[in-house]
């Protein structure tokens, strides 16, 4: 079950699946996520892990933030406020890292913006993104270790690391307490 106040992504997954005329079986084969898990996610009976959402977004050929948030309205207020309960949140399988997606889904082609919260020993491991993609990580609390390709650096509180994200890369909390950072991805 999803946490109270968390947005349900099941209806968005179902809408993208149906828009592409895919059955649950089709999407299961394409994503590697079981048919029963897909059915539970679409009905709001399961809260998928980051890895599962990533697999579904890849199989549906949509950006992960677009999948989570659905389509943005064409009507824009002069000042748009997204309440915390409508900010999509994803946890890693082990629950030690939480990603809050701050960027609007219709800007995914330009940039992606995340609030990251790491428990001790929490890590976010990523496969290479599109060629030329860079990440900009600003540590707000604690310190984080960043590995990009063969390079490893410790990023202290208040510092910003900028690195290539078109190689395998990892952000890890090696400290004794929680850590928090803002991450911007831009090509």
C-alpha positions in Angstrom: 0.0 0.0 0.0 1.2 3.5 -0.6 1.8 5.9 2.2 -0.9 8.3 3.2 -0.8 11.5 1.1 1.5 9.9 -1.5 0.3 10.3 -5.1 -0.9 7.1 -6.8 1.1 6.3 -9.9 -1.0 3.2 -10.8 -3.6 5.2 -12.9 -0.8 6.9 -14.8 0.9 3.6 -15.6 -2.4 2.1 -16.7 -3.1 5.2 -18.9 0.3 5.0 -20.6 -0.1 1.2 -21.1 -3.6 1.6 -22.6 -2.5 4.5 -24.8 0.1 2.2 -26.3 -2.5 -0.7 -26.6 -0.5 -2.9 -24.3 -2.0 -5.6 -22.2 -0.7 -6.3 -18.7 1.1 -9.4 -20.1 2.7 -7.2 -22.8 4.1 -4.7 -20.3 5.2 -7.5 -17.9 7.3 -9.1 -20.7 8.7 -5.7 -21.8 9.6 -4.5 -18.3 10.4 -7.7 -16.4 7.8 -6.8 -13.8 5.4 -9.6 -13.0 1.8 -9.3 -14.3 0.4 -9.7 -10.8 2.7 -6.9 -9.5 1.6 -4.6 -12.4 -2.0 -5.3 -11.6 -1.5 -4.5 -7.9 0.4 -1.2 -8.8 -2.4 -0.2 -11.3 -5.1 -0.8 -8.6 -3.1 1.1 -6.0 -2.5 -2.0 -3.9 1.3 -1.9 -4.1 3.8 1.0 -4.0 6.5 0.2 -6.6 10.2 0.5 -5.8 12.4 2.9 -7.8 13.8 0.0 -9.8 10.3 -1.1 -10.7 9.2 2.4 -11.8 12.4 2.8 -13.8 11.8 -0.5 -15.6 8.2 0.5 -16.3 9.2 3.9 -17.6 11.9 2.3 -19.9 9.4 -0.2 -21.2 6.8 2.4 -21.9 9.4 4.7 -23.4 8.5 7.7 -21.2 10.5 9.8 -18.8 10.2 8.6 -15.2 8.9 11.9 -14.0 6.3 11.9 -16.7 5.2 8.5 -15.7 4.9 9.4 -12.1 3.2 12.8 -12.6 1.1 12.1 -15.7 0.5 14.8 -18.2 0.8 18.4 -17.1 -2.0 20.8 -17.8 -1.6 23.4 -20.6 -3.2 26.0 -18.4 -0.6 27.6 -16.1 -1.2 29.9 -13.2 1.2 32.8 -12.8 2.4 31.2 -9.6 2.1 27.4 -9.5 2.3 25.7 -6.1 2.6 22.0 -5.8 1.8 20.8 -2.3 4.0 18.2 -0.6 1.2 15.6 -1.0 1.4 16.0 -4.8 5.2 15.8 -5.0 6.0 12.3 -6.3 8.3 10.3 -4.0 10.2 7.1 -4.7 12.2 4.9 -2.4 15.1 2.6 -3.2 14.4 -1.1 -2.7 16.1 -1.1 0.7 14.3 2.1 1.8 17.5 3.9 2.7 17.2 6.5 -0.1 14.2 8.7 -0.9 13.9 10.7 -4.1 11.3 13.5 -4.3 10.7 14.7 -7.8 10.6 18.5 -7.7 10.8 19.3 -11.5 7.5 19.6 -13.4 7.0 16.6 -15.8 6.8 18.9 -18.9 10.4 20.1 -18.3 12.0 16.6 -18.3 13.6 17.3 -21.7 15.3 20.4 -20.3 16.2 19.3 -16.7 15.2 17.1 -13.8 15.3 18.3 -10.2 15.3 16.0 -7.1 15.3 16.3 -3.4 17.4 13.3 -2.1 17.3 12.0 1.5 19.8 9.3 2.4 19.8 7.3 5.6 23.3 6.0 6.8 24.7 3.6 4.2 21.9 4.6 1.7 22.9 4.8 -1.9 21.5 5.6 -5.3 23.1 3.6 -8.1 22.4 4.7 -11.6 23.2 3.3 -15.0 24.5 5.7 -17.7 22.0 8.4 -18.7 21.8 9.9 -22.2 25.1 11.0 -23.8 26.2 14.4 -22.5 24.0 14.3 -19.4 25.5 15.9 -16.3 24.4 15.9 -12.7 24.8 18.8 -10.3 24.6 17.6 -6.6 24.4 20.1 -3.8 24.7 18.6 -0.3 22.4 20.4 2.2 23.0 18.2 5.2 25.8 15.6 6.0 28.2 14.6 3.3 27.9 12.2 0.4 30.4 10.2 -1.7 30.0 10.4 -5.5 31.4 7.9 -7.9 31.2 8.7 -11.6 33.0 6.1 -13.8 36.4 5.6 -12.1 36.3 8.9 -10.2 35.3 9.0 -6.5 35.0 12.2 -4.4 33.6 13.1 -1.0 31.2 16.1 -1.2 30.9 17.9 2.2 27.8 19.9 3.4 27.3 23.1 1.4 29.4 21.9 -1.5 28.3 21.1 -5.1 29.7 18.3 -7.2 29.2 18.4 -11.0 29.9 15.3 -13.0 29.2 13.3 -16.1 26.1 11.1 -15.7 26.5 9.3 -19.0 28.7 6.7 -17.2 27.6 4.4 -14.3 27.4 6.6 -11.2 26.6 6.3 -7.5 25.7 8.7 -4.7 26.3 7.1 -1.3 26.0 8.2 2.3 29.1 6.9 4.1 28.5 9.0 7.2 27.0 8.0 10.5 23.9 10.2 10.2 21.3 11.1 7.5 22.2 13.3 4.5 20.2 15.4 2.2 20.9 16.9 -1.2 19.4 18.6 -4.2 20.2 17.0 -7.6 19.7 18.6 -10.9 20.2 16.6 -14.1 20.8 18.5 -17.4 22.1 17.6 -20.8 
